């Protein structure tokens, strides 16, 4: 799997994540990532007006719960393909 590094623009602190899975829903790209502590996060891709790509954590409960189901299904399919 790929690793991705994010930099906090205010502190320049770097955060490294393992990309576990990615998908697109209704034209929006989402990443499921984990950190060194094996905590998982779902990040939403945001494009600015000048086409800069940013990611923010999904905080809306309805959106998050729907995405958990999507990622669970994708990860289950990936696991069944390994056999």
C-alpha positions as CSV (number, residue, x, y, z in Angstrom):
1,X,0.0,0.0,0.0
2,X,1.0,3.6,-0.5
3,X,2.1,6.0,2.1
4,X,1.0,9.6,2.1
5,X,2.4,12.5,4.1
6,X,0.4,15.6,5.1
7,X,2.0,18.8,6.3
8,X,0.1,21.1,8.7
9,X,0.4,24.5,7.0
10,X,0.4,26.3,10.4
11,X,3.1,24.3,12.2
12,X,4.8,22.5,9.3
13,X,4.4,19.3,11.3
14,X,4.4,16.2,9.1
15,X,1.9,13.3,9.5
16,X,2.4,10.0,7.7
17,X,-0.4,7.7,6.9
18,X,-0.8,4.3,5.2
19,X,-3.4,4.4,2.5
20,X,-5.5,1.3,3.1
21,X,-8.1,1.9,0.4
22,X,-9.5,4.6,-1.8
23,X,-12.8,5.1,-3.6
24,X,-14.9,7.7,-5.4
25,X,-18.5,8.3,-4.4
26,X,-20.7,10.8,-6.3
27,X,-17.6,12.4,-7.9
28,X,-15.7,12.8,-4.6
29,X,-12.6,10.9,-3.8
30,X,-12.2,9.4,-0.4
31,X,-9.2,7.7,1.3
32,X,-9.2,5.3,4.2
33,X,-5.9,5.8,6.0
34,X,-4.2,4.5,9.1
35,X,-1.4,5.9,11.3
36,X,1.4,4.3,13.2
37,X,-1.0,3.6,16.1
38,X,-3.3,1.7,13.7
39,X,-6.0,4.3,14.1
40,X,-8.1,4.6,11.0
41,X,-9.5,7.8,9.4
42,X,-11.6,8.5,6.3
43,X,-10.4,11.6,4.4
44,X,-12.3,13.5,1.8
45,X,-10.5,15.1,-1.1
46,X,-11.2,18.8,-1.5
47,X,-10.1,20.8,-4.6
48,X,-9.6,24.6,-4.2
49,X,-10.5,27.1,-6.9
50,X,-6.8,27.0,-8.0
51,X,-6.9,23.2,-8.3
52,X,-4.9,22.6,-5.1
53,X,-5.8,19.2,-3.6
54,X,-6.5,19.1,0.1
55,X,-7.8,16.4,2.4
56,X,-10.0,16.8,5.4
57,X,-11.4,14.2,7.9
58,X,-15.0,13.3,7.3
59,X,-16.9,14.6,10.3
60,X,-20.5,14.4,9.2
61,X,-22.0,11.3,10.9
62,X,-24.3,10.3,8.0
63,X,-21.5,10.7,5.4
64,X,-19.1,8.9,7.7
65,X,-21.4,5.9,8.4
66,X,-22.2,5.5,4.7
67,X,-18.5,5.5,3.8
68,X,-17.6,3.0,6.5
69,X,-20.0,0.6,4.8
70,X,-18.5,1.3,1.4
71,X,-14.9,0.8,2.7
72,X,-15.9,-2.4,4.6
73,X,-17.3,-3.8,1.4
74,X,-14.2,-2.9,-0.6
75,X,-11.9,-4.4,1.9
76,X,-14.0,-7.5,2.1
77,X,-13.8,-7.9,-1.7
78,X,-10.1,-7.4,-1.6
79,X,-9.6,-10.0,1.1
80,X,-11.7,-12.6,-0.9
81,X,-9.6,-11.9,-4.0
82,X,-6.5,-13.0,-2.1
83,X,-7.7,-16.6,-1.8
